[in-house]
Amino acid sequence: MSPLRLLVALAAVGALVAARLVAAPSAEGLRTPLAPAPGGLAYAAAGGGLRLLGPAGEVERRGRLPGGLPLALAAFGDSLLLATDAGLQASGDGGRTWRRVRGGRFTAVAEFGPEAWAAAWAGPLWHSGDGGLTWSPEPVPAADTEVEMLSAGPAGVFAATLGGLLERRDGGWRRVPGSPGRVMALDQSAGSLQVAAWSGALYTVAEGGLRPGGATGGSGTWGLAGPAAATTQGLFVGASRVPALGGAEFTGVAASGSNLYAARARGPVYASAGQGWRPVLNG
């Protein structure tokens, strides 16, 4: 191999390793996982416990969280799943009590009715058809084992991975044609699927693959919810940065009814009922 080709190959390997280190569970710690709760409220995994938040402030403190660094939270009514770097946890009473479902490092979870999915880092996806009581593994392509986010809803079941976007069909997983690399965020709060790459590019699912659909406004996209995007460059709504919140990094966002909730990296959780943003949980 010529020196030039060797340098190009080493640069490509270095870029891939850097991307995986940034996305790896051990590099997290800056997230406050959020999930929609009934009545326009939101669940937040913060401060060692599960909090119930409303647009005017904290409503209730639920049970203590199990051990492990919380990385992702999913809810369907009072049924909750929590992905941590020390295992997968489940609650059937709105987070008042928890039970450990599986060991290992989990990075993403999703629920839709009695169906639930969870992603183990660099491993299979896990599926439950009985509300999280029993689980079975589902293999994914070797290039798509590093899952960043799962989404389940009316549009189907999808996984955002460092390799691209996967769709679950007939009990199996396939890469969506036209998928960009390093898909980070998915959202079905409006019924259809919205997809964001780490670059900030937005996509929608069309017949035969993905269709470009604009941009979040900021690169380094961590989360989507309705018109809002959490990015390394700030919180954006409709591709415009929320000026009152500045350019601080936001790592999570959730839509619940007409309310939006957003978590700043290592900082407060903010809420908006449509007119401005206010802190509802201190970091």
ZAKESE-608103 format. One record per residue (C-alpha): y, z, x; residue number from 1; chain. Coordinates in steps of 0.05 Angstrom, whole numbers, padded with zeros to 5 digits. Last residue first. Layout:
N
<rec><y>Y</y><z>Z</z><x>X</x><resi>NUM</resi><chain>A</chain></rec>
...
This chain:
283
<rec><y>00408</y><z>00735</z><x>-00594</x><resi>283</resi><chain>A</chain></rec>
<rec><y>00446</y><z>00761</z><x>-00655</x><resi>282</resi><chain>A</chain></rec>
<rec><y>00422</y><z>00740</z><x>-00723</x><resi>281</resi><chain>A</chain></rec>
<rec><y>00465</y><z>00711</z><x>-00779</x><resi>280</resi><chain>A</chain></rec>
<rec><y>00520</y><z>00678</z><x>-00738</x><resi>279</resi><chain>A</chain></rec>
<rec><y>00566</y><z>00636</z><x>-00781</x><resi>278</resi><chain>A</chain></rec>
<rec><y>00573</y><z>00561</z><x>-00791</x><resi>277</resi><chain>A</chain></rec>
<rec><y>00622</y><z>00521</z><x>-00833</x><resi>276</resi><chain>A</chain></rec>
<rec><y>00620</y><z>00500</z><x>-00906</x><resi>275</resi><chain>A</chain></rec>
<rec><y>00553</y><z>00472</z><x>-00927</x><resi>274</resi><chain>A</chain></rec>
<rec><y>00512</y><z>00535</z><x>-00932</x><resi>273</resi><chain>A</chain></rec>
<rec><y>00510</y><z>00540</z><x>-00857</x><resi>272</resi><chain>A</chain></rec>
<rec><y>00470</y><z>00588</z><x>-00814</x><resi>271</resi><chain>A</chain></rec>
<rec><y>00472</y><z>00609</z><x>-00741</x><resi>270</resi><chain>A</chain></rec>
<rec><y>00418</y><z>00642</z><x>-00698</x><resi>269</resi><chain>A</chain></rec>
<rec><y>00447</y><z>00677</z><x>-00638</x><resi>268</resi><chain>A</chain></rec>
<rec><y>00433</y><z>00667</z><x>-00564</x><resi>267</resi><chain>A</chain></rec>
<rec><y>00380</y><z>00654</z><x>-00512</x><resi>266</resi><chain>A</chain></rec>
<rec><y>00385</y><z>00580</z><x>-00530</x><resi>265</resi><chain>A</chain></rec>
<rec><y>00423</y><z>00574</z><x>-00595</x><resi>264</resi><chain>A</chain></rec>
<rec><y>00382</y><z>00575</z><x>-00659</x><resi>263</resi><chain>A</chain></rec>
<rec><y>00403</y><z>00534</z><x>-00720</x><resi>262</resi><chain>A</chain></rec>
<rec><y>00395</y><z>00547</z><x>-00794</x><resi>261</resi><chain>A</chain></rec>
<rec><y>00414</y><z>00498</z><x>-00850</x><resi>260</resi><chain>A</chain></rec>
<rec><y>00421</y><z>00514</z><x>-00924</x><resi>259</resi><chain>A</chain></rec>
<rec><y>00413</y><z>00466</z><x>-00983</x><resi>258</resi><chain>A</chain></rec>
<rec><y>00340</y><z>00485</z><x>-00994</x><resi>257</resi><chain>A</chain></rec>
<rec><y>00315</y><z>00509</z><x>-00927</x><resi>256</resi><chain>A</chain></rec>
<rec><y>00330</y><z>00464</z><x>-00868</x><resi>255</resi><chain>A</chain></rec>
<rec><y>00310</y><z>00488</z><x>-00798</x><resi>254</resi><chain>A</chain></rec>
<rec><y>00338</y><z>00481</z><x>-00728</x><resi>253</resi><chain>A</chain></rec>
<rec><y>00314</y><z>00500</z><x>-00659</x><resi>252</resi><chain>A</chain></rec>
<rec><y>00333</y><z>00495</z><x>-00585</x><resi>251</resi><chain>A</chain></rec>
<rec><y>00409</y><z>00493</z><x>-00584</x><resi>250</resi><chain>A</chain></rec>
<rec><y>00444</y><z>00487</z><x>-00517</x><resi>249</resi><chain>A</chain></rec>
<rec><y>00518</y><z>00505</z><x>-00516</x><resi>248</resi><chain>A</chain></rec>
<rec><y>00568</y><z>00448</z><x>-00524</x><resi>247</resi><chain>A</chain></rec>
<rec><y>00615</y><z>00483</z><x>-00571</x><resi>246</resi><chain>A</chain></rec>
<rec><y>00594</y><z>00520</z><x>-00634</x><resi>245</resi><chain>A</chain></rec>
<rec><y>00660</y><z>00510</z><x>-00670</x><resi>244</resi><chain>A</chain></rec>
<rec><y>00660</y><z>00436</z><x>-00652</x><resi>243</resi><chain>A</chain></rec>
<rec><y>00595</y><z>00420</z><x>-00689</x><resi>242</resi><chain>A</chain></rec>
<rec><y>00577</y><z>00357</z><x>-00650</x><resi>241</resi><chain>A</chain></rec>
<rec><y>00576</y><z>00293</z><x>-00691</x><resi>240</resi><chain>A</chain></rec>
<rec><y>00512</y><z>00252</z><x>-00699</x><resi>239</resi><chain>A</chain></rec>
<rec><y>00507</y><z>00270</z><x>-00773</x><resi>238</resi><chain>A</chain></rec>
<rec><y>00506</y><z>00344</z><x>-00754</x><resi>237</resi><chain>A</chain></rec>
<rec><y>00499</y><z>00358</z><x>-00680</x><resi>236</resi><chain>A</chain></rec>
<rec><y>00486</y><z>00425</z><x>-00647</x><resi>235</resi><chain>A</chain></rec>
<rec><y>00501</y><z>00426</z><x>-00572</x><resi>234</resi><chain>A</chain></rec>
<rec><y>00488</y><z>00387</z><x>-00509</x><resi>233</resi><chain>A</chain></rec>
<rec><y>00416</y><z>00410</z><x>-00497</x><resi>232</resi><chain>A</chain></rec>
<rec><y>00401</y><z>00388</z><x>-00568</x><resi>231</resi><chain>A</chain></rec>
<rec><y>00388</y><z>00416</z><x>-00638</x><resi>230</resi><chain>A</chain></rec>
<rec><y>00396</y><z>00361</z><x>-00690</x><resi>229</resi><chain>A</chain></rec>
<rec><y>00423</y><z>00368</z><x>-00760</x><resi>228</resi><chain>A</chain></rec>
<rec><y>00425</y><z>00316</z><x>-00817</x><resi>227</resi><chain>A</chain></rec>
<rec><y>00359</y><z>00340</z><x>-00847</x><resi>226</resi><chain>A</chain></rec>
<rec><y>00325</y><z>00385</z><x>-00796</x><resi>225</resi><chain>A</chain></rec>
<rec><y>00312</y><z>00361</z><x>-00726</x><resi>224</resi><chain>A</chain></rec>
<rec><y>00293</y><z>00397</z><x>-00661</x><resi>223</resi><chain>A</chain></rec>
<rec><y>00294</y><z>00399</z><x>-00585</x><resi>222</resi><chain>A</chain></rec>
<rec><y>00334</y><z>00336</z><x>-00569</x><resi>221</resi><chain>A</chain></rec>
<rec><y>00356</y><z>00329</z><x>-00496</x><resi>220</resi><chain>A</chain></rec>
<rec><y>00409</y><z>00277</z><x>-00509</x><resi>219</resi><chain>A</chain></rec>
<rec><y>00465</y><z>00287</z><x>-00559</x><resi>218</resi><chain>A</chain></rec>
<rec><y>00491</y><z>00246</z><x>-00617</x><resi>217</resi><chain>A</chain></rec>
<rec><y>00425</y><z>00248</z><x>-00655</x><resi>216</resi><chain>A</chain></rec>
<rec><y>00417</y><z>00173</z><x>-00649</x><resi>215</resi><chain>A</chain></rec>
<rec><y>00408</y><z>00112</z><x>-00693</x><resi>214</resi><chain>A</chain></rec>
<rec><y>00348</y><z>00091</z><x>-00734</x><resi>213</resi><chain>A</chain></rec>
<rec><y>00301</y><z>00050</z><x>-00690</x><resi>212</resi><chain>A</chain></rec>
<rec><y>00239</y><z>00028</z><x>-00729</x><resi>211</resi><chain>A</chain></rec>
<rec><y>00170</y><z>00056</z><x>-00713</x><resi>210</resi><chain>A</chain></rec>
<rec><y>00104</y><z>00021</z><x>-00728</x><resi>209</resi><chain>A</chain></rec>
<rec><y>00068</y><z>-00030</z><x>-00772</x><resi>208</resi><chain>A</chain></rec>
<rec><y>00100</y><z>-00010</z><x>-00838</x><resi>207</resi><chain>A</chain></rec>
<rec><y>00160</y><z>00031</z><x>-00821</x><resi>206</resi><chain>A</chain></rec>
<rec><y>00165</y><z>00102</z><x>-00793</x><resi>205</resi><chain>A</chain></rec>
<rec><y>00236</y><z>00122</z><x>-00777</x><resi>204</resi><chain>A</chain></rec>
<rec><y>00267</y><z>00130</z><x>-00708</x><resi>203</resi><chain>A</chain></rec>
<rec><y>00322</y><z>00168</z><x>-00674</x><resi>202</resi><chain>A</chain></rec>
<rec><y>00343</y><z>00163</z><x>-00601</x><resi>201</resi><chain>A</chain></rec>
<rec><y>00366</y><z>00228</z><x>-00570</x><resi>200</resi><chain>A</chain></rec>
<rec><y>00335</y><z>00216</z><x>-00502</x><resi>199</resi><chain>A</chain></rec>
<rec><y>00282</y><z>00269</z><x>-00517</x><resi>198</resi><chain>A</chain></rec>
<rec><y>00257</y><z>00224</z><x>-00572</x><resi>197</resi><chain>A</chain></rec>
<rec><y>00271</y><z>00239</z><x>-00645</x><resi>196</resi><chain>A</chain></rec>
<rec><y>00229</y><z>00222</z><x>-00707</x><resi>195</resi><chain>A</chain></rec>
<rec><y>00248</y><z>00227</z><x>-00780</x><resi>194</resi><chain>A</chain></rec>
<rec><y>00193</y><z>00226</z><x>-00832</x><resi>193</resi><chain>A</chain></rec>
<rec><y>00207</y><z>00219</z><x>-00906</x><resi>192</resi><chain>A</chain></rec>
<rec><y>00211</y><z>00276</z><x>-00956</x><resi>191</resi><chain>A</chain></rec>
<rec><y>00280</y><z>00303</z><x>-00938</x><resi>190</resi><chain>A</chain></rec>
<rec><y>00252</y><z>00362</z><x>-00899</x><resi>189</resi><chain>A</chain></rec>
<rec><y>00203</y><z>00316</z><x>-00864</x><resi>188</resi><chain>A</chain></rec>
<rec><y>00227</y><z>00327</z><x>-00792</x><resi>187</resi><chain>A</chain></rec>
<rec><y>00198</y><z>00312</z><x>-00724</x><resi>186</resi><chain>A</chain></rec>
<rec><y>00223</y><z>00328</z><x>-00653</x><resi>185</resi><chain>A</chain></rec>
<rec><y>00202</y><z>00316</z><x>-00581</x><resi>184</resi><chain>A</chain></rec>
<rec><y>00175</y><z>00245</z><x>-00571</x><resi>183</resi><chain>A</chain></rec>
<rec><y>00167</y><z>00236</z><x>-00496</x><resi>182</resi><chain>A</chain></rec>
<rec><y>00151</y><z>00162</z><x>-00492</x><resi>181</resi><chain>A</chain></rec>
<rec><y>00172</y><z>00114</z><x>-00546</x><resi>180</resi><chain>A</chain></rec>
<rec><y>00125</y><z>00095</z><x>-00603</x><resi>179</resi><chain>A</chain></rec>
<rec><y>00123</y><z>00021</z><x>-00619</x><resi>178</resi><chain>A</chain></rec>
<rec><y>00056</y><z>00027</z><x>-00653</x><resi>177</resi><chain>A</chain></rec>
<rec><y>00038</y><z>00097</z><x>-00677</x><resi>176</resi><chain>A</chain></rec>
<rec><y>-00016</y><z>00127</z><x>-00632</x><resi>175</resi><chain>A</chain></rec>
<rec><y>-00078</y><z>00146</z><x>-00670</x><resi>174</resi><chain>A</chain></rec>
<rec><y>-00109</y><z>00212</z><x>-00692</x><resi>173</resi><chain>A</chain></rec>
<rec><y>-00172</y><z>00221</z><x>-00734</x><resi>172</resi><chain>A</chain></rec>
<rec><y>-00191</y><z>00253</z><x>-00801</x><resi>171</resi><chain>A</chain></rec>
<rec><y>-00180</y><z>00189</z><x>-00841</x><resi>170</resi><chain>A</chain></rec>
<rec><y>-00110</y><z>00181</z><x>-00812</x><resi>169</resi><chain>A</chain></rec>
<rec><y>-00069</y><z>00230</z><x>-00770</x><resi>168</resi><chain>A</chain></rec>
<rec><y>-00008</y><z>00198</z><x>-00737</x><resi>167</resi><chain>A</chain></rec>
<rec><y>00010</y><z>00206</z><x>-00664</x><resi>166</resi><chain>A</chain></rec>
<rec><y>00079</y><z>00195</z><x>-00633</x><resi>165</resi><chain>A</chain></rec>
<rec><y>00090</y><z>00185</z><x>-00558</x><resi>164</resi><chain>A</chain></rec>
<rec><y>00061</y><z>00206</z><x>-00490</x><resi>163</resi><chain>A</chain></rec>
<rec><y>00099</y><z>00272</z><x>-00484</x><resi>162</resi><chain>A</chain></rec>
<rec><y>00075</y><z>00287</z><x>-00553</x><resi>161</resi><chain>A</chain></rec>
<rec><y>00102</y><z>00291</z><x>-00624</x><resi>160</resi><chain>A</chain></rec>
<rec><y>00045</y><z>00299</z><x>-00674</x><resi>159</resi><chain>A</chain></rec>
<rec><y>00044</y><z>00272</z><x>-00745</x><resi>158</resi><chain>A</chain></rec>
<rec><y>00014</y><z>00289</z><x>-00813</x><resi>157</resi><chain>A</chain></rec>
<rec><y>00034</y><z>00250</z><x>-00874</x><resi>156</resi><chain>A</chain></rec>
<rec><y>00099</y><z>00227</z><x>-00908</x><resi>155</resi><chain>A</chain></rec>
<rec><y>00093</y><z>00281</z><x>-00962</x><resi>154</resi><chain>A</chain></rec>
<rec><y>00088</y><z>00337</z><x>-00910</x><resi>153</resi><chain>A</chain></rec>
<rec><y>00059</y><z>00357</z><x>-00844</x><resi>152</resi><chain>A</chain></rec>
<rec><y>00097</y><z>00358</z><x>-00778</x><resi>151</resi><chain>A</chain></rec>
<rec><y>00073</y><z>00379</z><x>-00709</x><resi>150</resi><chain>A</chain></rec>
<rec><y>00116</y><z>00389</z><x>-00647</x><resi>149</resi><chain>A</chain></rec>
<rec><y>00113</y><z>00386</z><x>-00571</x><resi>148</resi><chain>A</chain></rec>
<rec><y>00040</y><z>00366</z><x>-00561</x><resi>147</resi><chain>A</chain></rec>
<rec><y>00013</y><z>00356</z><x>-00490</x><resi>146</resi><chain>A</chain></rec>
<rec><y>-00055</y><z>00326</z><x>-00507</x><resi>145</resi><chain>A</chain></rec>
<rec><y>-00028</y><z>00256</z><x>-00518</x><resi>144</resi><chain>A</chain></rec>
<rec><y>-00050</y><z>00216</z><x>-00456</x><resi>143</resi><chain>A</chain></rec>
<rec><y>-00123</y><z>00236</z><x>-00466</x><resi>142</resi><chain>A</chain></rec>
<rec><y>-00123</y><z>00209</z><x>-00537</x><resi>141</resi><chain>A</chain></rec>
<rec><y>-00133</y><z>00264</z><x>-00589</x><resi>140</resi><chain>A</chain></rec>
<rec><y>-00195</y><z>00304</z><x>-00606</x><resi>139</resi><chain>A</chain></rec>
<rec><y>-00198</y><z>00345</z><x>-00671</x><resi>138</resi><chain>A</chain></rec>
<rec><y>-00222</y><z>00417</z><x>-00665</x><resi>137</resi><chain>A</chain></rec>
<rec><y>-00244</y><z>00458</z><x>-00726</x><resi>136</resi><chain>A</chain></rec>
<rec><y>-00212</y><z>00519</z><x>-00757</x><resi>135</resi><chain>A</chain></rec>
<rec><y>-00230</y><z>00572</z><x>-00809</x><resi>134</resi><chain>A</chain></rec>
<rec><y>-00186</y><z>00620</z><x>-00848</x><resi>133</resi><chain>A</chain></rec>
<rec><y>-00121</y><z>00581</z><x>-00836</x><resi>132</resi><chain>A</chain></rec>
<rec><y>-00104</y><z>00561</z><x>-00908</x><resi>131</resi><chain>A</chain></rec>
<rec><y>-00172</y><z>00532</z><x>-00924</x><resi>130</resi><chain>A</chain></rec>
<rec><y>-00170</y><z>00462</z><x>-00895</x><resi>129</resi><chain>A</chain></rec>
<rec><y>-00157</y><z>00483</z><x>-00823</x><resi>128</resi><chain>A</chain></rec>
<rec><y>-00146</y><z>00434</z><x>-00766</x><resi>127</resi><chain>A</chain></rec>
<rec><y>-00141</y><z>00444</z><x>-00690</x><resi>126</resi><chain>A</chain></rec>
<rec><y>-00111</y><z>00394</z><x>-00642</x><resi>125</resi><chain>A</chain></rec>
<rec><y>-00149</y><z>00388</z><x>-00577</x><resi>124</resi><chain>A</chain></rec>
<rec><y>-00127</y><z>00411</z><x>-00508</x><resi>123</resi><chain>A</chain></rec>
<rec><y>-00070</y><z>00404</z><x>-00457</x><resi>122</resi><chain>A</chain></rec>
<rec><y>-00031</y><z>00458</z><x>-00494</x><resi>121</resi><chain>A</chain></rec>
<rec><y>-00066</y><z>00478</z><x>-00558</x><resi>120</resi><chain>A</chain></rec>
<rec><y>-00038</y><z>00446</z><x>-00620</x><resi>119</resi><chain>A</chain></rec>
<rec><y>-00043</y><z>00475</z><x>-00690</x><resi>118</resi><chain>A</chain></rec>
<rec><y>-00055</y><z>00444</z><x>-00759</x><resi>117</resi><chain>A</chain></rec>
<rec><y>-00057</y><z>00471</z><x>-00830</x><resi>116</resi><chain>A</chain></rec>
<rec><y>-00079</y><z>00446</z><x>-00898</x><resi>115</resi><chain>A</chain></rec>
<rec><y>-00079</y><z>00495</z><x>-00957</x><resi>114</resi><chain>A</chain></rec>
<rec><y>-00010</y><z>00469</z><x>-00978</x><resi>113</resi><chain>A</chain></rec>
<rec><y>00025</y><z>00436</z><x>-00920</x><resi>112</resi><chain>A</chain></rec>
<rec><y>00026</y><z>00475</z><x>-00855</x><resi>111</resi><chain>A</chain></rec>
<rec><y>00046</y><z>00457</z><x>-00784</x><resi>110</resi><chain>A</chain></rec>
<rec><y>00039</y><z>00488</z><x>-00715</x><resi>109</resi><chain>A</chain></rec>
<rec><y>00060</y><z>00472</z><x>-00643</x><resi>108</resi><chain>A</chain></rec>
<rec><y>00055</y><z>00500</z><x>-00573</x><resi>107</resi><chain>A</chain></rec>
<rec><y>-00009</y><z>00541</z><x>-00569</x><resi>106</resi><chain>A</chain></rec>
<rec><y>-00033</y><z>00573</z><x>-00504</x><resi>105</resi><chain>A</chain></rec>
<rec><y>-00103</y><z>00602</z><x>-00510</x><resi>104</resi><chain>A</chain></rec>
<rec><y>-00138</y><z>00648</z><x>-00560</x><resi>103</resi><chain>A</chain></rec>
<rec><y>-00152</y><z>00632</z><x>-00632</x><resi>102</resi><chain>A</chain></rec>
<rec><y>-00139</y><z>00661</z><x>-00701</x><resi>101</resi><chain>A</chain></rec>
<rec><y>-00105</y><z>00727</z><x>-00684</x><resi>100</resi><chain>A</chain></rec>
<rec><y>-00085</y><z>00764</z><x>-00747</x><resi>99</resi><chain>A</chain></rec>
<rec><y>-00015</y><z>00782</z><x>-00770</x><resi>98</resi><chain>A</chain></rec>
<rec><y>00017</y><z>00830</z><x>-00819</x><resi>97</resi><chain>A</chain></rec>
<rec><y>00085</y><z>00831</z><x>-00853</x><resi>96</resi><chain>A</chain></rec>
<rec><y>00096</y><z>00758</z><x>-00835</x><resi>95</resi><chain>A</chain></rec>
<rec><y>00102</y><z>00729</z><x>-00906</x><resi>94</resi><chain>A</chain></rec>
<rec><y>00037</y><z>00759</z><x>-00931</x><resi>93</resi><chain>A</chain></rec>
<rec><y>-00016</y><z>00710</z><x>-00908</x><resi>92</resi><chain>A</chain></rec>
<rec><y>-00002</y><z>00714</z><x>-00834</x><resi>91</resi><chain>A</chain></rec>
<rec><y>-00033</y><z>00674</z><x>-00777</x><resi>90</resi><chain>A</chain></rec>
<rec><y>-00031</y><z>00678</z><x>-00701</x><resi>89</resi><chain>A</chain></rec>
<rec><y>-00051</y><z>00626</z><x>-00649</x><resi>88</resi><chain>A</chain></rec>
<rec><y>-00057</y><z>00651</z><x>-00578</x><resi>87</resi><chain>A</chain></rec>
<rec><y>-00024</y><z>00680</z><x>-00515</x><resi>86</resi><chain>A</chain></rec>
<rec><y>00028</y><z>00627</z><x>-00502</x><resi>85</resi><chain>A</chain></rec>
<rec><y>00047</y><z>00633</z><x>-00576</x><resi>84</resi><chain>A</chain></rec>
<rec><y>00041</y><z>00590</z><x>-00638</x><resi>83</resi><chain>A</chain></rec>
<rec><y>00056</y><z>00627</z><x>-00703</x><resi>82</resi><chain>A</chain></rec>
<rec><y>00028</y><z>00606</z><x>-00770</x><resi>81</resi><chain>A</chain></rec>
<rec><y>00054</y><z>00630</z><x>-00837</x><resi>80</resi><chain>A</chain></rec>
<rec><y>00030</y><z>00632</z><x>-00909</x><resi>79</resi><chain>A</chain></rec>
<rec><y>00082</y><z>00666</z><x>-00954</x><resi>78</resi><chain>A</chain></rec>
<rec><y>00110</y><z>00599</z><x>-00978</x><resi>77</resi><chain>A</chain></rec>
<rec><y>00085</y><z>00546</z><x>-00931</x><resi>76</resi><chain>A</chain></rec>
<rec><y>00110</y><z>00568</z><x>-00863</x><resi>75</resi><chain>A</chain></rec>
<rec><y>00108</y><z>00542</z><x>-00791</x><resi>74</resi><chain>A</chain></rec>
<rec><y>00131</y><z>00576</z><x>-00727</x><resi>73</resi><chain>A</chain></rec>
<rec><y>00133</y><z>00552</z><x>-00655</x><resi>72</resi><chain>A</chain></rec>
<rec><y>00138</y><z>00581</z><x>-00585</x><resi>71</resi><chain>A</chain></rec>
<rec><y>00131</y><z>00656</z><x>-00592</x><resi>70</resi><chain>A</chain></rec>
<rec><y>00116</y><z>00688</z><x>-00524</x><resi>69</resi><chain>A</chain></rec>
<rec><y>00054</y><z>00731</z><x>-00529</x><resi>68</resi><chain>A</chain></rec>
<rec><y>00035</y><z>00795</z><x>-00564</x><resi>67</resi><chain>A</chain></rec>
<rec><y>00034</y><z>00802</z><x>-00640</x><resi>66</resi><chain>A</chain></rec>
<rec><y>00100</y><z>00801</z><x>-00678</x><resi>65</resi><chain>A</chain></rec>
<rec><y>00123</y><z>00863</z><x>-00715</x><resi>64</resi><chain>A</chain></rec>
<rec><y>00124</y><z>00860</z><x>-00790</x><resi>63</resi><chain>A</chain></rec>
<rec><y>00183</y><z>00838</z><x>-00834</x><resi>62</resi><chain>A</chain></rec>
<rec><y>00256</y><z>00853</z><x>-00823</x><resi>61</resi><chain>A</chain></rec>
<rec><y>00297</y><z>00834</z><x>-00884</x><resi>60</resi><chain>A</chain></rec>
<rec><y>00359</y><z>00797</z><x>-00907</x><resi>59</resi><chain>A</chain></rec>
<rec><y>00396</y><z>00781</z><x>-00842</x><resi>58</resi><chain>A</chain></rec>
<rec><y>00462</y><z>00746</z><x>-00854</x><resi>57</resi><chain>A</chain></rec>
<rec><y>00504</y><z>00708</z><x>-00906</x><resi>56</resi><chain>A</chain></rec>
<rec><y>00464</y><z>00642</z><x>-00902</x><resi>55</resi><chain>A</chain></rec>
<rec><y>00399</y><z>00681</z><x>-00908</x><resi>54</resi><chain>A</chain></rec>
<rec><y>00350</y><z>00706</z><x>-00856</x><resi>53</resi><chain>A</chain></rec>
<rec><y>00281</y><z>00737</z><x>-00859</x><resi>52</resi><chain>A</chain></rec>
<rec><y>00262</y><z>00766</z><x>-00791</x><resi>51</resi><chain>A</chain></rec>
<rec><y>00193</y><z>00768</z><x>-00759</x><resi>50</resi><chain>A</chain></rec>
<rec><y>00189</y><z>00817</z><x>-00701</x><resi>49</resi><chain>A</chain></rec>
<rec><y>00191</y><z>00825</z><x>-00626</x><resi>48</resi><chain>A</chain></rec>
<rec><y>00265</y><z>00809</z><x>-00621</x><resi>47</resi><chain>A</chain></rec>
<rec><y>00258</y><z>00742</z><x>-00654</x><resi>46</resi><chain>A</chain></rec>
<rec><y>00211</y><z>00699</z><x>-00696</x><resi>45</resi><chain>A</chain></rec>
<rec><y>00258</y><z>00673</z><x>-00749</x><resi>44</resi><chain>A</chain></rec>
<rec><y>00240</y><z>00658</z><x>-00822</x><resi>43</resi><chain>A</chain></rec>
<rec><y>00291</y><z>00622</z><x>-00864</x><resi>42</resi><chain>A</chain></rec>
<rec><y>00321</y><z>00631</z><x>-00934</x><resi>41</resi><chain>A</chain></rec>
<rec><y>00338</y><z>00577</z><x>-00985</x><resi>40</resi><chain>A</chain></rec>
<rec><y>00298</y><z>00612</z><x>-01039</x><resi>39</resi><chain>A</chain></rec>
<rec><y>00230</y><z>00608</z><x>-01005</x><resi>38</resi><chain>A</chain></rec>
<rec><y>00227</y><z>00608</z><x>-00928</x><resi>37</resi><chain>A</chain></rec>
<rec><y>00240</y><z>00551</z><x>-00880</x><resi>36</resi><chain>A</chain></rec>
<rec><y>00216</y><z>00559</z><x>-00808</x><resi>35</resi><chain>A</chain></rec>
<rec><y>00250</y><z>00580</z><x>-00743</x><resi>34</resi><chain>A</chain></rec>
<rec><y>00225</y><z>00593</z><x>-00672</x><resi>33</resi><chain>A</chain></rec>
<rec><y>00277</y><z>00626</z><x>-00627</x><resi>32</resi><chain>A</chain></rec>
<rec><y>00271</y><z>00587</z><x>-00562</x><resi>31</resi><chain>A</chain></rec>
<rec><y>00294</y><z>00601</z><x>-00491</x><resi>30</resi><chain>A</chain></rec>
<rec><y>00228</y><z>00629</z><x>-00467</x><resi>29</resi><chain>A</chain></rec>
<rec><y>00201</y><z>00559</z><x>-00452</x><resi>28</resi><chain>A</chain></rec>
<rec><y>00181</y><z>00540</z><x>-00382</x><resi>27</resi><chain>A</chain></rec>
<rec><y>00112</y><z>00573</z><x>-00386</x><resi>26</resi><chain>A</chain></rec>
<rec><y>00099</y><z>00533</z><x>-00449</x><resi>25</resi><chain>A</chain></rec>
<rec><y>00106</y><z>00467</z><x>-00412</x><resi>24</resi><chain>A</chain></rec>
<rec><y>00161</y><z>00419</z><x>-00433</x><resi>23</resi><chain>A</chain></rec>
<rec><y>00204</y><z>00424</z><x>-00370</x><resi>22</resi><chain>A</chain></rec>
<rec><y>00142</y><z>00426</z><x>-00326</x><resi>21</resi><chain>A</chain></rec>
<rec><y>00114</y><z>00364</z><x>-00360</x><resi>20</resi><chain>A</chain></rec>
<rec><y>00177</y><z>00324</z><x>-00350</x><resi>19</resi><chain>A</chain></rec>
<rec><y>00181</y><z>00345</z><x>-00277</x><resi>18</resi><chain>A</chain></rec>
<rec><y>00108</y><z>00324</z><x>-00265</x><resi>17</resi><chain>A</chain></rec>
<rec><y>00121</y><z>00256</z><x>-00297</x><resi>16</resi><chain>A</chain></rec>
<rec><y>00184</y><z>00245</z><x>-00255</x><resi>15</resi><chain>A</chain></rec>
<rec><y>00148</y><z>00265</z><x>-00191</x><resi>14</resi><chain>A</chain></rec>
<rec><y>00090</y><z>00217</z><x>-00206</x><resi>13</resi><chain>A</chain></rec>
<rec><y>00138</y><z>00160</z><x>-00217</x><resi>12</resi><chain>A</chain></rec>
<rec><y>00176</y><z>00176</z><x>-00153</x><resi>11</resi><chain>A</chain></rec>
<rec><y>00111</y><z>00179</z><x>-00114</x><resi>10</resi><chain>A</chain></rec>
<rec><y>00090</y><z>00111</z><x>-00140</x><resi>9</resi><chain>A</chain></rec>
<rec><y>00158</y><z>00080</z><x>-00123</x><resi>8</resi><chain>A</chain></rec>
<rec><y>00156</y><z>00110</z><x>-00053</x><resi>7</resi><chain>A</chain></rec>
<rec><y>00085</y><z>00083</z><x>-00042</x><resi>6</resi><chain>A</chain></rec>
<rec><y>00106</y><z>00014</z><x>-00067</x><resi>5</resi><chain>A</chain></rec>
<rec><y>00163</y><z>00013</z><x>-00017</x><resi>4</resi><chain>A</chain></rec>
<rec><y>00120</y><z>00038</z><x>00041</x><resi>3</resi><chain>A</chain></rec>
<rec><y>00069</y><z>-00018</z><x>00027</x><resi>2</resi><chain>A</chain></rec>
<rec><y>00000</y><z>00000</z><x>00000</x><resi>1</resi><chain>A</chain></rec>
